[in-house]
Amino acid sequence: MNDGLSPIEGIEVDRRSSSPKRKKIRQKYAPKACVSCRRSKLKCSGENPCQRCIDNGKRCFFSEDQTAAEALQNLSRPPPAHAPQSSLAGSHGNGGGASRGNVLPRDDDTERRASDASVRGMSMETRMARIETMMEALMRDRGLTMTPIGSIEREDGASDGFRGDAAFSMPALDPINPALAFMGPHSMFNQELPNSTQPAIPALNPPFVAEPSHLIQLGDRALPFPSPEEYQQYLYSFFTDIHLSHPCIDEADFRSHAEHMLASTIIPSGESHFLALNYIIFACCDLLLKVTPADASKPLGWPWSEMADHLLDKKSLLSGGGGLTLIQCLLFQALYHTFVDMPGLAYNTIGLASRLVFQHSLHQQSTWTNISIDQAYVRMGVFWNVFIADRLISLSCGRPYTIQEADIHVESPMDFFTRQISSEQFAIHLDMRHYASQYLNYMALWARYIDERGLDGHTRDAIDSQITHFLEHELPGLRIPYVQLDATSEPPLKAFLIQRKTDFVLWGFRPAITSLKYEGGHAAHFSHLALCTVNRMAALAHDIRRPFSLRGQMVSSLAGALLVLCSLLVRDATTSNQAHVEAFRTSLAMLNDLGYSHLYARRVLSDFQAIVAVVEGLIDDKDVPANAANLFPYKSSSPSLRLANIKLESPPMSAEGTFPIGDSGSTKPSEFGSDVLWL
């Protein structure tokens, strides 16, 4: 390390080495010490990483440049008295030292940011984490890289030209972790309600993660994590789109938790479930909000989903531990499996989430003691979301659901909101929970209504009355968060809430529709519902080729309408209705367009292939085959569920301790849902 010595020190070393009489052999001392030991003035073992850093659980830095080591030491020292407000730790720093200006770019015209004032109250551990972040930026400029075990190596061809302030250009980072750099002081983690008229962040068409630009450490594993800009885009897109259909996460608490977790690149082991929830959110965003050609062997977001699955503790699943975060993670993992059209995985995963609901007594509101109103509302949101997903996934798969009607001892979300929250607010329509309560209340009513076994006639009539009241009186004035107000058109989510009723009605009549055995009155009713569905979906056709999380629901609605249209055209082959023919062609065209980027749409088209050929021949004045009724899809009330055959062509974690993320070809789900029409 003579390169880092001053000229005088170098002469002294040469003089001593040239004189055998004065040469001393210093035993038990390492040839070089790591930065942490040098800073603490403690003996270092010289290994990489050193024994002291291993014992203390610290990251071990071996600087190749004495200037870098001195810069790290300078960062922890307060400035001279004549340089007010320039220290990192203020008056609480220990020891004297050089000014922070030695490392950060000089800018005499820039005032010190107010957010730096909070550093004065930081603990030594927090200050050291901040120092390590600045050191990482210095190392990047110096051409050094971090190995998965936490040591430092020089990149090939790296320059040795670091000399002084002029060669070091690093932004004045206040966040401790580079993954939080985009947040700034109070910009993303405030609890103010977003302005619905503000411009949206650009769409997520570019690939989210080509090569991981940042690594985080969880135990002995180095995991990829999105860059700051990508992480911001993920969270914004999730909470402004996907989460609106499954509102069960408090956004302010989630962002605060993420800020705390990412305060260091070393993630505590207790945060594994929350990290897994982040990964499954990334998977859902990649799949739903990217418009790229669909590839059945490489579903978008699958590497993120696989990493989330590796982080989930199986013991927690068996013992009932893990808390709400684990249930939320399983819920969105089940939803992701529906999005990629894997009914077996979806049904099994939502079953696990439902059983954890029982183990945590989320179905028994009377057991929720010693918690705040906000905490009770989060529990209620988690319960009703799991209940709705369990009911819809199970019925789609033709399997029994886990949460029965008799198990529910929880208030409806709207009743709880009205009783506990709305009375304390003046502008409740600006509260995200007001929308979430109304939305969950409506979806829970439908999830209960389609259960023909657990409800008596009186209860079904009461639920039907509540659904009608919501659609006619509450939905028109419902304010959907993050949606720009436009008097000329209604938000797509409202259109799908209206469409839900049609979808559920057609789902209930599916056996009669596919059998072709129904009377003229029912035929007219089916025709009206199908034509309204096609017209409603045609109004949203411009959303097919843009990031839009409801494209899967659009596929289900079009499939239900197409099933009716094929049935009507085959049933009345001699008198083809031109409106039915046009709607048939329109729905088929939209499904083909959706099949460009959506695997579910592609599978639905395959399911309809036989009967569509019959209908197209009928339109061309060909005869209807005698077995036409047998060619209709979705005739079975209990379709076969095949678990995806996932073949790991490479280990889920590389020898270096990292997961592959740029190429999702390591996992190949080869079998997708057949004869399943998702509700």
Secondary structure as UniProt FT lines:
FT   HELIX           2..4
FT   HELIX           7..18
FT   HELIX           20..22
FT   TURN            27..28
FT   HELIX           35..40
FT   HELIX           51..56
FT   HELIX           66..75
FT   TURN            81..82
FT   TURN            84..85
FT   HELIX           90..92
FT   HELIX           100..102
FT   TURN            108..109
FT   HELIX           114..121
FT   HELIX           124..142
FT   STRAND          144..146
FT   TURN            148..149
FT   STRAND          152..154
FT   TURN            156..157
FT   HELIX           165..167
FT   HELIX           178..180
FT   TURN            181..187
FT   TURN            196..197
FT   STRAND          214..218
FT   TURN            219..220
FT   STRAND          221..225
FT   HELIX           228..237
FT   HELIX           238..242
FT   HELIX           243..245
FT   HELIX           251..261
FT   TURN            262..263
FT   STRAND          266..267
FT   HELIX           269..271
FT   HELIX           272..288
FT   TURN            296..297
FT   TURN            300..301
FT   HELIX           302..311
FT   HELIX           314..319
FT   HELIX           323..339
FT   TURN            340..341
FT   HELIX           343..359
FT   TURN            360..363
FT   HELIX           365..367
FT   HELIX           373..397
FT   HELIX           405..407
FT   HELIX           413..416
FT   HELIX           417..421
FT   HELIX           422..424
FT   HELIX           428..430
FT   HELIX           432..449
FT   HELIX           457..469
FT   HELIX           470..474
FT   HELIX           475..477
FT   TURN            481..482
FT   TURN            487..488
FT   HELIX           492..508
FT   HELIX           510..515
FT   HELIX           520..538
FT   TURN            539..540
FT   HELIX           541..543
FT   TURN            544..545
FT   TURN            549..550
FT   HELIX           551..571
FT   TURN            572..574
FT   HELIX           578..594
FT   TURN            595..597
FT   HELIX           599..619
FT   TURN            620..621
FT   TURN            626..627
FT   HELIX           628..631
FT   STRAND          646..648
FT   TURN            655..656
FT   HELIX           664..666
FT   STRAND          667..669
//
